[in-house]
């Protein structure tokens, strides 16, 4: 799944892509693409919110969240 969003920079808003993929691995959420520490810590809150709503990560799958472009700090 690919979602278009924006990130605030010194020069205004810049478009970014947020790609979410399920891949084989340990059941967890991984955020890639120069994510700030605050964004990386949000993976625990995301997982908690999904569980609270009754969703589960399939066993043996991990969620990769890839933020594009890779050179831009988010």
GUGU-473256 format. One line per 3 residues: number of its first residue (from 1); their letters; for each residue x, y, z of N, C-alpha, C, O, CB. Coordinates in steps of 0.02 Angstrom, whole numbers, plus 32768, in hexadecimal, padded with zeros to 4 digits. Glycine has a CB too. Example, Ala and Ser with C-alpha at 12.3 -4.5 7.8 and 13.67 -1.06 7.14 Angstrom:
// residues 2
1) as) 8294,7EE4,8186,8267,7F1F,8186,8294,7F5B,8186,82C8,7F5A,81A7,8235,7F20,81C4 ~ 8282,7F90,8162,82AC,7FCB,8165,8285,8002,818A,829E,8039,8192,82C0,7FE2,811E .
// end
This chain:
// residues 74
1) xxx) 802A,7FC6,8000,8000,8000,8000,802D,803E,8000,805E,8040,8026,7FD0,8000,803D ~ 801E,806F,7FD7,8044,80AD,7FD3,8016,80E7,7FE2,7FE2,80F0,7FC2,8066,80B5,7F8E ~ 802B,8110,8013,8004,814A,8028,802E,8188,801C,806A,8188,802A,7FEE,8145,8073 .
4) xxx) 8011,81BD,8002,8033,81FC,7FF9,8025,8229,8035,7FEC,822E,804B,801E,821F,7FB6 ~ 805A,824A,804F,8053,8277,8088,8084,82B0,8080,80A2,82B9,804B,805F,8251,80CB ~ 808D,82D7,80B5,80BA,8310,80B4,80E3,8312,80F4,80CD,82F9,8128,8094,8352,80AB .
7) xxx) 8120,8330,80EF,814A,833A,8129,815D,8384,812A,816A,83A2,80F6,818A,830B,8127 ~ 8160,83A1,8166,8172,83E8,816D,81BD,83EF,816D,81E0,83CE,8194,8153,8406,81AD ~ 81D7,841B,8142,821F,8429,8140,8229,8474,8149,81F9,849A,8153,823F,8411,80FC .
10) xxx) 8268,848A,8147,8277,84D1,814D,8259,84F9,8113,824D,8535,811A,82C2,84DC,814F ~ 824D,84D9,80DB,8234,84FB,809F,81EA,84F1,8093,81D1,8500,805D,825A,84E3,8063 ~ 81C6,84D7,80C4,817E,84CB,80BD,816F,8480,80BF,8194,8459,80DD,8164,84E9,807C .
13) xxx) 813A,846D,809E,8125,8426,809D,8143,8404,8060,8142,841F,8029,80D8,8420,809D ~ 815C,83C7,806B,8177,839E,8034,814F,835D,8031,8140,8340,8065,81C4,838F,803F ~ 813D,8347,7FF5,8118,8308,7FEF,8145,82CC,7FFE,8180,82CB,7FEC,80FA,8301,7FA8 .
16) xxx) 8128,829B,8020,814B,825C,802D,811B,8223,801E,80DE,822B,801C,8164,8258,8077 ~ 8138,81E8,8012,8111,81AC,8009,811A,817F,8045,8151,8178,8060,8126,8187,7FC8 ~ 80E4,8160,805B,80E5,8131,8092,80CE,80EE,8077,8094,80E5,8067,80B7,8149,80CE .
19) xxx) 80FE,80BF,8072,80EF,807D,8057,80EC,804B,8090,811B,8047,80B8,8125,8068,8022 ~ 80B7,8024,8093,80AD,7FF3,80C8,80AB,7FAE,80A8,8083,7FA1,807A,806C,8001,80F1 ~ 80D7,7F80,80C1,80DD,7F3D,80A3,80E1,7F0A,80DB,8101,7F16,810E,811B,7F39,8075 .
22) xxx) 80C0,7ED0,80D2,80C8,7E97,80FF,80FC,7E68,80E1,80F6,7E53,80A7,8084,7E72,810A ~ 812F,7E57,8109,8163,7E29,80F2,816F,7DF4,8126,815E,7DFE,8161,81A5,7E50,80E3 ~ 818B,7DBB,8113,8199,7D87,8145,81CB,7DA0,817A,81F9,7DC5,816B,81B5,7D48,8122 .
25) xxx) 81BF,7D8B,81B7,81EC,7D9E,81EE,81C8,7D9D,8231,8190,7D85,8236,820A,7DE3,81E1 ~ 81E9,7DB8,8263,81CC,7DBC,82A7,8194,7DEF,82A6,819B,7E24,8287,8203,7DCF,82DB ~ 815D,7DE1,82C9,8124,7E0F,82CA,8136,7E50,82ED,8138,7E54,832B,80E8,7DED,82ED .
28) xxx) 8144,7E84,82C5,8155,7EC5,82DF,814A,7EFA,82A9,813A,7EE9,8270,819E,7EC7,82F9 ~ 8154,7F39,82BB,814F,7F70,828C,8194,7F90,8286,81B3,7FA1,82B8,8119,7FA5,82A2 ~ 81AC,7F98,8248,81ED,7FB7,823A,81DF,7FF5,820F,81BB,7FF2,81DE,821E,7F86,8216 .
31) xxx) 81FE,802E,8223,81F7,806C,81FD,823B,807D,81DE,826C,8082,8202,81DD,80A7,822A ~ 823C,8084,819C,827A,8091,8176,8277,80D4,8153,8241,80EE,8146,8287,8058,8143 ~ 82B1,80F1,8143,82B3,812D,8119,82C0,816D,813F,829A,819D,8137,8274,8133,80F5 .
34) xxx) 82F5,8171,8167,8309,81AD,818C,82D1,81C8,81B9,82C4,8204,81BA,8320,81E3,815D ~ 82B1,819C,81DC,827B,81B1,820A,8299,81CE,824A,82CB,81B4,8263,824D,8175,821B ~ 827C,8203,8263,8290,8222,82A2,8284,81F0,82DB,825D,81C1,82D3,8269,8264,82AE .
37) xxx) 82A4,81FB,8314,829B,81CE,834D,8252,81CC,8364,8239,8198,8378,82C9,81E4,8387 ~ 8230,8205,8361,81E9,8208,8374,81BF,81DA,8349,8192,81B9,8361,81CF,8250,8370 ~ 81CE,81D8,8308,81A8,81AD,82DA,81B8,8164,82E9,818A,813A,82E8,81BA,81BE,8290 .
40) xxx) 81F8,8154,82F5,820A,810F,8304,81E8,80F6,8344,81D3,80BC,8347,8256,8108,830B ~ 81E2,8122,8376,81C1,810E,83B5,8176,8105,83AB,8156,80E2,83D3,81CE,8143,83EA ~ 8159,8123,8378,8111,811E,836D,80FC,80D8,8358,80C1,80C8,835B,80FB,814F,8338 .
43) xxx) 812B,80AD,8344,8119,8069,832F,80F8,8042,8368,80CB,801A,835B,8157,8044,8315 ~ 810D,804E,83A5,80EE,802C,83DE,80A7,8046,83E9,807A,801F,83FA,8118,8038,841E ~ 809C,8087,83DF,8058,80A2,83E6,802B,8089,83AE,7FF0,807B,83B9,805A,80EF,83E6 .
46) xxx) 8046,8083,8371,801F,8069,8339,800B,8021,8346,7FD1,800F,833C,8048,806D,82F7 ~ 803A,7FF8,835D,802C,7FB2,836B,7FF7,7FAC,83A2,7FC9,7F83,839D,806C,7F8D,8380 ~ 7FFD,7FD5,83D6,7FCC,7FD4,840D,7F86,7FE9,83F4,7F55,7FCA,8407,7FE3,8003,8445 .
49) xxx) 7F83,801D,83CA,7F42,8033,83AF,7F22,7FFD,8383,7EE6,7FF3,8386,7F4B,8074,8388 ~ 7F4B,7FDB,835A,7F30,7FA6,8330,7F14,7F6D,835A,7EDE,7F54,834C,7F65,7F8C,8300 ~ 7F39,7F59,838D,7F22,7F23,83B9,7EE2,7F37,83DE,7EB5,7F0E,83E6,7F58,7F11,83EC .
52) xxx) 7EDE,7F75,83F4,7EA3,7F8D,8418,7E65,7F8B,83EC,7E2D,7F80,8404,7EAF,7FD5,8432 ~ 7E6E,7F94,83AA,7E36,7F92,837B,7E27,7F4B,8362,7DFA,7F41,833A,7E45,7FBE,8340 ~ 7E4D,7F1A,837B,7E3F,7ED4,836A,7E68,7EBA,832F,7E5D,7E81,831A,7DF8,7ECD,835A .
55) xxx) 7E97,7EE2,8315,7EC1,7ECB,82DE,7EFF,7EA8,82F9,7F16,7EB9,8330,7ED5,7F06,82B0 ~ 7F19,7E79,82D4,7F55,7E55,82E7,7F84,7E52,82AA,7F6D,7E4B,8271,7F45,7E0E,8301 ~ 7FC5,7E56,82B7,7FF5,7E4A,8282,7FF7,7DFF,8277,7FFE,7DD9,82A7,803D,7E67,8294 .
58) xxx) 7FF1,7DE8,8239,7FF2,7DA0,822C,8032,7D80,8248,8068,7D9D,8242,7FEB,7D92,81E1 ~ 802C,7D45,8265,8068,7D23,8280,809C,7D18,8249,808B,7D05,8210,8054,7CE0,829F ~ 80DB,7D25,8259,8110,7D1B,8229,8117,7D53,81F6,813B,7D4C,81C4,8106,7CDB,8206 .
61) xxx) 80F5,7D8B,8201,80F9,7DC4,81D3,810E,7E02,81FA,80FA,7E0B,8234,80B4,7DD1,81AF ~ 8135,7E2D,81DA,8144,7E6D,81F8,812C,7EA4,81C9,8128,7E9B,818D,8190,7E75,8206 ~ 811B,7EDE,81E6,8103,7F16,81C0,813D,7F45,81B4,815C,7F5E,81E3,80C8,7F3B,81E5 .
64) xxx) 814E,7F52,8174,8181,7F82,8162,815F,7FC2,814A,8136,7FC0,811C,81B1,7F65,812C ~ 8171,7FFA,8169,8157,803B,8154,8193,8060,8137,81C1,8073,815C,8136,8062,8191 ~ 8192,806B,80F6,81C9,808A,80D3,81B5,80D1,80C0,8183,80DC,809E,81DC,8061,8093 .
67) xxx) 81DD,8103,80D7,81CF,8149,80CA,81FC,8162,8092,8239,815E,8097,81D9,8174,810A ~ 81DE,817C,805B,8202,8195,8021,81FE,81E1,801F,81C9,81FA,8034,81E7,8176,7FDF ~ 822D,8206,8009,826F,81F4,7FF2,829D,81E6,802E,8295,8201,8064,828C,822B,7FC6 .
70) xxx) 82CE,81BB,8022,82F9,81A3,8059,8328,81DA,8072,833D,81D7,80AC,8321,8168,8041 ~ 833A,820A,8048,836B,823D,805C,834E,8274,8087,8374,829B,80A5,838A,825B,801E ~ 830C,8279,808C,82EB,82AE,80B1,82DA,8298,80F7,82B8,8265,8100,82AB,82C5,808C .
73) xx) 82F1,82BD,812A,82E2,82AD,8170,8298,82B9,817E,827C,82ED,816B,830F,82D7,81A1 ~ 8278,8289,819F,8231,828F,81AD,8224,8293,81F7,81EB,8298,820D,820A,8254,8190 .
// end
